[in-house]
């Protein structure tokens, strides 16, 4: 992710330099190249990093079974979100892990679903939610 951000900053800086030194035609061609580059980064490179992070989390960290699940509509994300509640046995701290938004209400499917939170052992803010049985709901 840091590599992608650095690449975008370098591409933007190159575009500014092209515009100020060589003229509008070259800047437009550079802008087209930057747009294509950013699209390639977003479509092909970023998903690989996300998949690698999920695999690393699944192999190196803990799997938490939520104590309680709660479905709510999140107006900011414009979809239904499942909140997974967990209390750490070591510290007694309470944590809430939220899923990505669903277009449809997932409440009828929660009985059959197996939901786990895969979290970093040290930093619980680095997590993803494994939702076996909820793959068929349109996101």
SVG drawing of the C-alpha trace seen along z (x, -y; Angstrom):
<svg xmlns="http://www.w3.org/2000/svg" viewBox="-35 -26 46 49">
<polyline fill="none" stroke="black" stroke-width="0.4" points="0.0,0.0 2.9,-2.4 4.4,-1.5 1.2,-2.4 1.0,-5.7 4.6,-6.6 4.0,-5.6 0.9,-7.9 2.8,-10.8 5.7,-10.3 3.3,-10.1 1.6,-13.3 4.9,-15.1 6.0,-14.0 2.7,-15.3 3.3,-18.7 6.8,-18.9 5.7,-18.0 3.0,-20.7 5.3,-23.4 8.3,-22.6 7.1,-21.1 3.6,-22.4 0.0,-21.4 0.2,-18.7 2.8,-16.7 1.0,-17.3 -2.2,-15.9 -0.3,-12.8 1.4,-12.5 -2.1,-12.9 -3.4,-10.0 -0.4,-7.9 -1.0,-8.7 -4.6,-7.8 -3.8,-4.4 -1.0,-3.8 -3.3,-4.6 -6.0,-2.3 -3.5,0.5 -2.3,0.0 -5.9,0.0 -7.1,3.0 -4.1,5.3 -1.6,4.4 -3.7,3.4 -5.8,6.6 -2.7,8.7 -1.5,6.8 -5.0,7.2 -5.0,10.9 -1.5,11.3 -2.5,9.4 -5.5,11.6 -3.5,14.8 -0.9,13.5 -3.6,12.6 -5.2,16.1 -1.9,17.9 -0.2,15.8 -2.9,14.4 -5.9,15.4 -9.4,16.5 -12.1,15.0 -15.6,16.3 -17.8,13.2 -19.9,13.3 -22.7,11.4 -23.8,10.3 -25.8,7.2 -27.1,6.1 -27.7,2.4 -28.1,0.2 -25.2,-2.2 -26.3,-5.3 -22.7,-6.4 -21.7,-3.1 -25.1,-2.8 -25.7,0.8 -26.3,3.3 -23.4,4.0 -22.9,6.8 -21.2,5.8 -19.3,8.6 -18.8,8.0 -15.9,9.5 -14.4,9.1 -10.7,9.8 -10.2,12.4 -6.7,11.1 -7.5,7.4 -11.3,7.3 -11.5,4.7 -14.5,4.8 -14.1,4.7 -16.5,4.2 -15.6,5.5 -17.7,4.4 -18.2,6.1 -18.3,4.5 -21.7,3.3 -24.3,5.7 -26.9,4.4 -29.6,6.7 -30.4,7.4 -28.3,10.4 -30.4,11.2 -32.3,14.2 -29.0,15.8 -27.2,15.4 -28.5,18.6 -26.7,20.7 -23.6,18.6 -20.3,19.2 -18.7,15.8 -15.1,15.5 -12.9,12.4 -9.3,12.9 -7.3,10.3 -3.7,9.4 -2.5,10.7 -1.1,7.3 -3.3,4.8 -7.0,5.7 -7.6,2.9 -5.9,5.0 -8.6,7.5 -11.0,9.0 -14.2,11.0 -14.6,14.5 -18.2,15.0 -18.9,18.6 -22.5,18.9 -23.0,15.3 -21.2,15.4 -24.4,15.5 -25.7,12.2 -25.2,9.4 -22.7,6.9"/>
</svg>
